[in-house]
Amino acid sequence: MSAVYILWLRELKRYTRSRAQMIGSLGQPTLYLIALGFGLGPTFQQAGNGSYLQFLAPGVVSMTILFASIFSGVGLLFDRQFGFLKETLVAPVPRIQIMVGRTLGGATVATLQGTLMLILSTIAGFRPHSLAALPVAFLIMMLIAVVFCALGTAIGSRLQDMQGFQLIMNLLVMPIFFMSGALFPLGHLPTALAVVTRLDPLSYGVDGLRGALIAGSHFGVATDIAVLATMAMVFLALGAYSFSRIEI
Amino acid sequence: MSTNMIEVRNLTKTFGDVHAVNDISFDVARGEIFAFLGPNGAGKTTTIKMLTTLLRPTQGTLTLDGLDPAKHQNEVRQRFGIVFQDPSLDSELTAWENLQLHAVLYHVPRAARQPRAEALLKLFELWERRHDPVKQFSGGMKRRLEIARGFLHTPKILFLDEPTLGLDPQSRNQLWTHVKHLNQTEGVTVFLTTHYMDEADRAAQRVGIIDHGRIVAQGTTQELKEQTKTDSLEAAYLALTGSSIRDEKAGAGEHLRQFAQMWRR
């Protein structure tokens, strides 16, 4: 287990040392929160749905976690490029431990980023309906992070170079974000979109977070947590398998 | 228990239609220092990658301490240490942190971690810089750190893939003295590659020469000199592999390099 710990610690050290990345990756979600939150706010309000900022904040927190998680999977590509990956791949430690250490490290970093975004949201005016709901919110944030870090690892294990990363961003990560209901309510959608949102794992993350923070869940928080936990298991297994097959 | 630490039989590795390693067989005895020599792109690193579980062979068998690296990955990984040809440090971490991470991954006992890391950093003259991030190190310092890290745990087999590339004579001397010391006191088997024939001549008991993915000669350095009627290992090596520069005619080498660049970029 010490291997898991030391690799987890490595991810954290790398995170705390690159302030630029820490701040830079909060820029985009903040922009969404400000521009859409205040820009579409009045329209949303007139439609009788309450405050859009309240509605949107859990969405941009989820977005922050999604991007940070996928980025940690892409860290695999950097480690491949700069050679450090080899050092861990030949270590006398089962690769599953290497993978779990990296993934938990990445998930911790992503959860921290999500927490920072949540704090930024409160500065913009977001208010959780009760502080007692925060532990549940954290649980959901961690689950989102584990799901997408494991997915990132699975993808990162199969990519050979950075060109592939652009493809993944455009064809996978952006759709996961836009189809998750981070920006719009899940009720009263056209059937096709309703189906797609139900297939998107992030939908359950956003919805669960909304349930916990503003008491406005579509699927029900228990369902959300169950789906996220299941997806975490599936993607961890997939990530562990892909990681164990890496050749250099 | 077999007397050989490494046994390779009819080993082949192909990338597409390129035979990087083509039907090679050789043995390395326990406690031996074996030099694996060959021009660029001859298949040395590919062979090491197969021996160290980083690549799966296309055909043939290999055993390391009687175990198949493809089937018993964890057991095999417990037996060897390796200094890679190209960088494998985490440049965001400090020299000290890189060593500690390695020590944990390689099960160096807790009590031995600090003193051993300290001794090695002092031996390779990096002690003063131990708390600096590796990204601030020069090429030679990074190389020395990689080597120091390779000695942090004591494996049964030590792979050194062109360890002296970019090292100054002082560090080179330290390295070979240390390798010989480990070999004599701990009985560590050493499998090394280098382009410096004088190093191979001094350090190795036996030599294998690979060219275009095939083994063209193997034996003690004395045997190779006698076989080619030359008086130095360098002359014997050139007699066996020719004096042309590989990049001009070796398609396999070029292909491999491109392959290597694909993932190194």
Chai-1 contact restraints between the chains, C-beta under 6 A:
chainA,res_idxA,chainB,res_idxB,connection_type,confidence,min_distance_angstrom,max_distance_angstrom,comment,restraint_id
A,S2,B,V104,contact,1.0,0.0,6.0,A-B,restraint_1
A,A3,B,L105,contact,1.0,0.0,6.0,A-B,restraint_2
A,I6,B,L101,contact,1.0,0.0,6.0,A-B,restraint_3
A,I6,B,V104,contact,1.0,0.0,6.0,A-B,restraint_4
A,R14,B,E92,contact,1.0,0.0,6.0,A-B,restraint_5
A,G83,B,D86,contact,1.0,0.0,6.0,A-B,restraint_6
A,G83,B,P87,contact,1.0,0.0,6.0,A-B,restraint_7
A,G83,B,S88,contact,1.0,0.0,6.0,A-B,restraint_8
A,F84,B,S88,contact,1.0,0.0,6.0,A-B,restraint_9
A,F84,B,D90,contact,1.0,0.0,6.0,A-B,restraint_10
A,K86,B,F84,contact,1.0,0.0,6.0,A-B,restraint_11
A,K86,B,S88,contact,1.0,0.0,6.0,A-B,restraint_12
A,E87,B,S88,contact,1.0,0.0,6.0,A-B,restraint_13
A,V90,B,T52,contact,1.0,0.0,6.0,A-B,restraint_14
A,V90,B,R77,contact,1.0,0.0,6.0,A-B,restraint_15
A,V90,B,I82,contact,1.0,0.0,6.0,A-B,restraint_16
A,A91,B,L105,contact,1.0,0.0,6.0,A-B,restraint_17
A,P92,B,R77,contact,1.0,0.0,6.0,A-B,restraint_18
A,P92,B,Q78,contact,1.0,0.0,6.0,A-B,restraint_19
A,V93,B,L105,contact,1.0,0.0,6.0,A-B,restraint_20
A,P94,B,N74,contact,1.0,0.0,6.0,A-B,restraint_21
A,Q160,B,M262,contact,1.0,0.0,6.0,A-B,restraint_22
A,Q160,B,W263,contact,1.0,0.0,6.0,A-B,restraint_23
A,D161,B,R265,contact,1.0,0.0,6.0,A-B,restraint_24
A,E247,B,L55,contact,1.0,0.0,6.0,A-B,restraint_25
A,I248,B,L54,contact,1.0,0.0,6.0,A-B,restraint_26
